[in-house]
């Protein structure tokens, strides 16, 4: 294996906010909800103990360049004419592999087209675990190529290395209904080299198949329980904590307990750290290869500094741009900044005429470096600001249409954004003369009467910065017309609905 080719582009460290189609998210404060009677995890969710804390020294972190990394990558390629099998439920798919020793040679792992979904590399990078929807089985094939063998029934979710046994466990879920239902239950794990050895792992809730990923300690896993409720599961106690609304939850491959939930607009990683309700947002859609378009399939690699994502999704599909897929969808590697506050470098790995989905990235030496929790906490504390509430008199200048609830399914609530002229500031400080205000337009599948606003109407409202409400990061935000550079405020005159807090 050789080095990652130097096709990376350096991004400015200040690129921390991103304009979204209908929503913008930045640093924010969130409220976490607890399900199944679990207590809010605090420091105990951080699996790192003092004696095994591994933090990269300044000399290594600052001197190591991206070109020094050796990697292996696997993914699923849609060979159909339209490239729309984003969830890999069809049979016109190929299993693909790329080794950094031959960076310009994308190769087939599968001998023919068929059903291949969510390939996962083993901890040593030597084997690839994947799922076959047609027979509902989990298979294993050598990364170097060769014959595939059946591992077990079900759908493969993650591969986790057990340091006590020095063996890999494959975490497997049981389908509920057809694969298109996107619901699994009864997660168990089987030994990769001894599949007859099986242990139950999780049965407290259903889960979704897009991602279920463990930290190095093996006790906590990020996932959806089920979609769109992203959060962290305590596999030992059978409890879980909701972090945010979204998809493709992922957990850092160390013992830090840091995780993300991918937001509803498919543009940002909503980041969380244990013992701290404050979260932060890392934009991914503004990478050079994505150009502001939607992204999908984000997954942390076996190294805390690297992750993968697919995109750009430019074509409108039956549901959204993600369902449109497209043959221009490629795989991109991102390298986090050391303080985990943004993406330092990007690399577009694939370049072909077919849509590429479900990537998994393995780096030689992954698992050695850990997130610097002290640096992370220091950075977050420095950026913490108290939440400011405004009271203003405003006049409506422009409204967004409140859609029919059935048109936003499977979402059952949405915020509608209108443009206002500020007549007077009664409380707080506000320099802008025109602002955007988000109101709840749909709650629990019903249009809210308070959202039917007409141009020219005057109101006295209490407002807070929309970006500061982390719990809303995955919500549908509907805005007609051009947002421009205007800030979005949240109407909190009537408080935050209980359904949203929970």
Residue, then its C-alpha position, 0 to 999 in steps of 0.5 A: x500500500x502507498x499513500x493517499x494521492x495529493x488531490x486534497x484541497x485545503x479549506x479555511x478553518x473559518x468555514x463553519x457555517x453553510x447555507x442550506x436549501x431551506x435551512x442554515x445551521x451553525x454552532x448551536x445549543x440543543x436539548x437532549x431527550x431520554x427514552x426508555x427511562x434512561x438517564x442522560x449520559x454524562x462523563x460515564x459515557x466517555x469510555x476512556x479511562x485515565x490509564x488507556x487515554x491515547x491522545x496524539x502528541x502535537x508533534x505527530x498531529x501537526x507534522x503528519x500530512x494527509x499524503x502519508x496515509x494508506x487506506x482501503x475503500x469499499x463501496x456499492x456501485x449502481x450499474x443501472x442507467x439512472x443510478x437511483x438505487x441509493x439504498x441498494x435494494x435492487x440487483x444491478x449492483x457491483x461490489x467495489x474496492x480501491x487500494x491506495x497502492x493503486x489509487x487510479x484502479x477501481x476494481x470489482x470485488x463481485x464477479x457479477x451484478x447482484x444484490x450487495x449492500x453496505x460493505x464493511x471492512x474488517x479491523x485488519x482491512x483483509x475482509x469485506x462483510x456485506x449484505x444480500x437483500x435477495x436472500x437476506x444473508x450476510x456474506x464475507x469476501x477477501x479484500x484481495x478478491x476470491x470466493x465469498x462465503x455466507x456468514x449468517x442470516x440478517x443484515x450486517x450493521x457494523x464490524x467491531x474488534x474485540x481486544x480481549x478476544x483479538x477477534x472481530x464481531x459482526x453486528x447483525x439485525x433482523x429485517x421487519x417486513x421487506x428491506x424497503x421497510x428500513x426497519x430492523x430488530x433483535x440485533x446480535x453479534x457473530x464472530x467473523x471467523x466463528x459464525x456459530x458463536x452468536x450473542x444478543x446485543x439489542x432488542x429494546x427498540x427497532x433500528x434503521x439499517x443506514x448506520x449502527x456504529x460502535x465506539x472502541x469500548x463496545x458498550x455504546x453505539x450510534x444509530x436511529x432507534x428507529x429513523x428519524x430519531x438519531x442517538x446513542x444506545x447503551x448496549x449494556x443497559x438496553x437504554x438509549x438517548x435521542x440526540x437529534x432528528x436525522x439519519x446516518x448516525x455515526x460514532x467515533x472509533x475511539x473511546x471518547x463517545x463523540x458522535x454525529x447525526x446527519x441532518x434532515x437537509x443532508x448537508x451537515x453533521x450534527x456533532x455531540x460529545x458526552x456530558x455536554x448538551x451543547x452540540x456543534x455543526x460541521x458542514x459537508x456539502x460545501x466541499x469542493x466536490x459537492x458544491x453545496x448539493x446534498x450528500x449521503x452515506x456519511x460514515x466515520x472510518x476506523x481513524x478519528x480524523x477521517x470519514x467518507x460521504x457520497x455526493x453530489x445529489x443534484x437530481x430531483x427524485x420521487x421524494x427528494x434529491x437523495x432519491x434522485x441519485x444520479x450517475x455523477x454521485x462519487x465518494x469523498x474522504x474528509x479529514x477533520x480538524x484536530x479540534x473536530x470543529x470542521x473539515x480540514x481537507x477533502x479528497x474526491x476518491x472515485x471518478x466514473x460514470x456510475x453512481x457510488x453508494x455505501x462507502x466504508x474506509x479503512x486506514x492503516x494505523x487507524x485506532x491509534x489516535x483518539x479525539x483530544x477531549x481536553x482540546x474539544x472541551x476547551x474549544x466548545x467552552x470558548x465558543x459558548x454564548x448565552x442564548x439571547x431572547x428578543x421581543x419585537x414588533x414586526x410587519x409581515x412582508x412575504x409569506x411561505x406557503x404552508x404545505x399539505x401535511x401529506x406532501x412532507x411525509x414521512x415528516x409530521x412537522x415542519x417550520x415555515x419561514x416568513x419575511x418581516x420588517x422590524x418596526x420596533x425592538x422592545x427587548x434585546x439588541x437587533x440591528x437588522x431591519x428585515x429578518x426571517x422568522x420560522x413558525x411551526x406550520x405543521x405539528x403532529x401531521x396537522x396544519x397550525x392555525x397560527x401559521x396562516x399569516x397574511x402579508x401586512x399583518x402586525x405582531x409582537x413576537x418573542x424570538x431566539x436565533x434559530x441556529x441556537x436551537x440544536x433540537x431543530x437541526x433535523x426538522x423540515x424548514x420551508x422557505x419560499x423565495x430567496x433567503x439572501x444573507x438574512x438571519x433566521x429567528x425562531x418564534x418562541x412566543x408560545x414556547x417550544x412544543x412538547x413534541x419537539x422537546x421530546 
